[in-house]
Amino acid sequence: MTLTLYPAIDMRGGNCVRLLQGDYDKETIYGDSPFDMARAFAADGAEWIHMVDLDGAKDGKRVNDRFVIEAAKELNVNVQIGGGIRSEGDILHYLENGITRVIIGSIAVSNPEFAIEMIQKYGKQIVVGIDAKNGYVATHGWLNTSEVKAVELSKRFADAGAETFIFTDIATDGTLSGPNIAAVCEMAEVTGKTVIASGGVSSLADLRALNAEGVRGAIVGKALYENRFTLKEALDEVRK
């Protein structure tokens, strides 16, 4: 099984940004048009684009959704979106406008019964995003850390029917220090489902390592923006 790459577009204030370890005070702006960035990724061969509404994650409501919908409708690419999704209305807003998958994160921790209902209702269109700090789930734009262990939460949702998870290790996110492969593999083993690695990818060697361990997907952000490698190079690497 080939590793699927998900080039990332994190949106804040209408810009394409990256945060260091989720810190809103440690922001770097990489562009002023999320759609143009998505179009460039699609032109380079991306099959998926991973978009995050950082304003939405912090404010608990959709803020940058117009860029997500524009990308889904105008580009020949699958789009998954996370950030600020707190209700079934939010989920439907995206699914009815061409988004392939919707990521639920904070709401999955604060209201797991709702998350399970959405998983059972919308199936593979729902992705569970689990962001962890020292093994425990972090929520609301990573501003809060819960007392829930990431692997335990993932197992509960897998048992309820979730097929895809995104695991983000906050300690590595935006640091270019390498992904937490062990934690990703542990979650995949516990759930028996697809787990997408997020955070820390800095080199083609990191992608080779993830691929070698059978990881099914990787979100790549800062490494692309810092020109560590191009998306075309990354796609060539995982397709070898």
C-alpha positions in Angstrom: 0.0 0.0 0.0 1.4 3.3 -1.1 1.7 6.2 1.4 -0.8 8.9 0.5 0.4 12.4 0.8 -1.7 15.3 2.0 -0.2 18.7 1.4 -1.5 21.0 4.1 -3.0 24.4 3.9 -3.5 26.0 7.3 -5.7 29.1 7.1 -5.7 32.1 9.4 -7.1 35.5 8.6 -7.4 34.4 5.0 -3.7 33.7 4.7 -1.8 30.4 4.4 0.2 30.1 7.6 2.1 27.6 9.8 2.2 27.6 13.5 5.0 26.2 15.6 3.7 23.4 17.9 0.2 24.9 17.5 1.2 28.2 19.1 -0.9 31.1 17.6 1.8 33.5 18.7 4.4 31.7 16.6 2.9 32.1 13.1 4.7 32.3 9.8 2.7 33.5 6.7 3.5 31.7 3.5 0.9 33.1 1.2 -2.2 35.3 1.0 -4.4 32.9 -1.1 -5.4 29.5 0.2 -7.0 28.8 -3.2 -3.9 29.6 -5.2 -1.9 27.3 -2.9 -4.4 24.5 -3.4 -4.3 25.1 -7.1 -0.5 24.8 -7.1 -0.6 21.6 -5.1 -3.2 20.1 -7.5 -1.1 21.1 -10.5 1.9 19.3 -9.0 -0.2 16.1 -8.8 -1.8 16.1 -5.4 -4.7 13.7 -5.1 -5.7 15.1 -1.7 -5.4 18.5 0.0 -5.6 18.8 3.8 -7.0 22.2 4.9 -7.3 23.5 8.4 -9.4 26.5 9.5 -7.2 27.7 12.4 -9.5 30.6 13.1 -12.4 28.1 13.3 -10.5 25.8 15.6 -9.9 28.6 18.0 -13.3 30.3 17.7 -15.4 27.2 17.5 -17.2 28.1 14.3 -16.5 28.1 10.5 -14.4 31.1 9.5 -12.4 30.3 6.3 -14.8 27.9 4.8 -15.2 29.8 1.5 -11.6 28.9 0.5 -12.2 25.3 1.2 -15.4 25.2 -0.9 -13.7 27.0 -3.7 -10.9 24.5 -3.8 -13.3 21.5 -3.7 -15.5 22.9 -6.5 -12.8 24.3 -8.8 -10.0 21.8 -8.6 -9.8 18.1 -9.6 -8.6 17.0 -6.1 -10.1 15.6 -2.9 -10.3 18.0 0.0 -10.5 17.2 3.7 -11.2 20.0 6.2 -10.8 20.4 9.9 -11.2 23.3 12.3 -14.3 24.8 13.8 -16.6 21.9 13.0 -18.9 21.6 16.0 -22.3 20.5 14.6 -24.0 18.3 12.1 -24.8 21.5 10.2 -21.1 22.3 9.9 -20.5 18.8 8.5 -23.3 19.1 6.0 -22.2 22.5 5.0 -19.0 21.0 3.7 -20.2 17.7 2.4 -23.0 19.4 0.4 -20.4 21.7 -1.2 -18.1 19.0 -2.5 -15.7 18.4 0.3 -14.7 14.7 0.4 -14.0 14.3 4.1 -14.7 16.3 7.2 -12.4 16.1 10.3 -13.9 16.2 13.7 -11.5 16.9 16.5 -12.3 18.9 19.6 -16.0 17.9 19.5 -15.0 14.2 19.5 -13.4 14.7 22.9 -16.0 17.0 24.5 -19.0 15.1 23.0 -18.0 11.6 22.0 -21.6 10.5 21.7 -22.2 13.1 19.0 -19.0 12.0 17.2 -20.1 8.4 17.2 -23.5 9.5 15.8 -21.8 11.4 13.0 -19.4 8.5 12.2 -22.3 6.0 12.0 -24.4 8.4 9.9 -21.8 9.7 7.4 -19.3 6.8 7.4 -16.0 7.3 5.5 -16.8 11.0 5.0 -15.9 11.5 8.7 -12.3 11.6 9.8 -11.4 11.6 13.5 -8.5 14.0 14.2 -6.6 13.2 17.3 -4.0 15.7 18.4 -1.9 14.5 21.3 0.5 16.1 23.8 2.6 13.6 25.7 0.0 10.9 24.7 -3.0 12.8 25.9 -5.6 14.5 23.6 -5.4 18.2 23.1 -8.4 20.3 22.0 -9.7 23.7 20.8 -6.7 24.6 18.6 -4.4 22.8 21.1 -5.1 25.4 23.7 -6.4 22.7 26.2 -5.1 19.3 27.1 -7.6 16.7 28.3 -7.2 13.7 30.5 -8.1 11.3 27.7 -5.4 9.1 26.2 -5.1 9.3 22.5 -5.0 5.5 21.8 -8.0 4.9 24.1 -10.1 7.5 22.3 -9.1 6.2 18.9 -10.1 2.6 19.9 -13.5 3.8 21.0 -14.2 5.5 17.7 -12.8 2.6 15.6 -15.2 0.3 17.4 -18.0 2.7 16.5 -17.1 2.5 12.8 -14.5 5.2 12.1 -12.3 4.2 9.2 -9.7 7.0 9.1 -7.8 8.9 11.8 -5.3 11.7 11.7 -2.8 11.6 14.5 -0.9 14.8 15.3 2.0 14.9 17.7 2.0 18.5 18.9 5.6 18.2 20.1 6.7 17.6 16.5 4.3 19.8 14.6 5.9 22.6 12.6 9.4 21.6 14.0 10.7 19.7 11.0 12.2 17.3 13.6 10.7 14.1 12.1 7.4 12.4 12.7 6.5 10.3 15.8 6.3 7.1 13.8 6.0 4.9 16.9 2.9 6.7 18.1 1.3 6.5 14.6 2.0 2.8 14.3 0.6 2.2 17.8 -2.7 3.9 17.0 -2.9 1.9 13.7 -2.3 -1.3 15.6 -4.8 -0.6 18.3 -7.6 0.5 15.9 -6.8 -1.6 12.9 -7.7 1.4 10.8 -6.0 3.9 8.5 -4.0 6.4 10.5 -2.6 9.5 8.8 0.6 10.9 10.3 0.7 14.6 10.9 3.6 16.7 12.3 7.3 16.7 11.9 7.9 15.5 8.3 11.1 17.3 7.3 12.7 15.2 4.5 12.1 12.5 1.9 13.8 10.1 4.3 11.0 10.7 6.8 8.5 9.7 4.0 10.6 6.6 3.3 10.5 5.7 7.0 6.8 6.1 7.2 6.3 4.1 4.1 8.6 1.3 5.3 6.5 1.0 8.5 3.3 0.7 6.5 1.8 4.1 7.5 -1.0 4.8 5.1 -0.9 8.6 4.9 1.2 11.6 5.8 0.3 15.3 6.0 3.1 17.5 4.8 3.2 21.2 5.5 6.2 23.2 6.6 8.7 21.1 4.7 7.0 22.1 1.5 6.8 25.7 2.4 10.4 25.8 3.5 11.5 24.1 0.2 13.0 21.0 1.9 11.6 19.2 -1.1 8.9 19.7 -3.7 5.5 18.0 -3.7 6.5 16.4 -7.0 9.7 14.9 -5.4 7.6 13.7 -2.5 5.1 12.0 -4.7 7.8 10.4 -6.8 9.4 9.1 -3.6 6.3 7.4 -2.3 5.3 5.9 -5.6 8.7 4.2 -6.2 
